[in-house]
Amino acid sequence: MKELFTRIRKEFGEFNKKSKKVDELRLLKQRSKTYNEYIQIFRKTTRGGEYLGRLLVEEFKRGINGVIRRRLVEAESPLFIIEE
């Protein structure tokens, strides 16, 4: 791992606090946590990061359990389109 981090730093520069927040957010998964526990951890993880708006919502959905994510996606999709 140390060699990997050394190579990454050499290629891309030092990690900063914001990039570390992005990494933490990307690795965050609900797994066995309750929905409320996941929300609290997600909020704590996003403080000080650069994610806003739609990107933040997408990261939230990416980390939640599959059944809940599917229901959110279905709720955001219209059941029918009204033509004008």
Backbone hydrogen bonds, N-H to C=O, Kabsch-Sander energy under -0.5 kcal/mol:
donor,donor_aa,acceptor,acceptor_aa,energy
5,F,1,M,-2.7
6,T,2,K,-2.2
7,R,3,E,-2.3
8,I,4,L,-2.4
9,R,5,F,-2.7
10,K,6,T,-2.1
11,E,7,R,-2.2
12,F,8,I,-3.3
13,G,9,R,-2.3
20,K,16,N,-2.0
21,K,17,K,-1.9
22,V,18,K,-1.9
23,D,19,S,-2.1
24,E,20,K,-2.5
25,L,21,K,-2.5
26,R,22,V,-2.5
27,L,23,D,-1.7
28,L,24,E,-0.9
28,L,25,L,-0.7
30,Q,63,G,-3.0
33,K,30,Q,-2.6
38,Y,34,T,-2.5
39,I,35,Y,-2.2
40,Q,36,N,-2.2
41,I,37,E,-2.4
42,F,38,Y,-2.8
43,R,39,I,-2.7
44,K,40,Q,-2.2
45,T,41,I,-2.5
46,T,42,F,-2.1
47,R,43,R,-1.0
49,G,46,T,-2.2
55,L,52,L,-1.1
56,L,52,L,-0.9
57,V,53,G,-1.9
58,E,54,R,-2.5
59,E,55,L,-2.1
60,F,56,L,-2.2
61,K,57,V,-2.7
62,R,58,E,-2.1
63,G,59,E,-1.4
64,I,60,F,-0.9
64,I,61,K,-0.5
69,R,65,N,-2.5
70,R,66,G,-2.7
71,R,67,V,-1.9
72,L,68,I,-2.2
73,V,69,R,-2.5
74,E,70,R,-2.5
75,A,71,R,-2.2
76,E,72,L,-1.7
77,S,73,V,-1.0
82,I,80,F,-0.5
83,E,81,I,-0.7
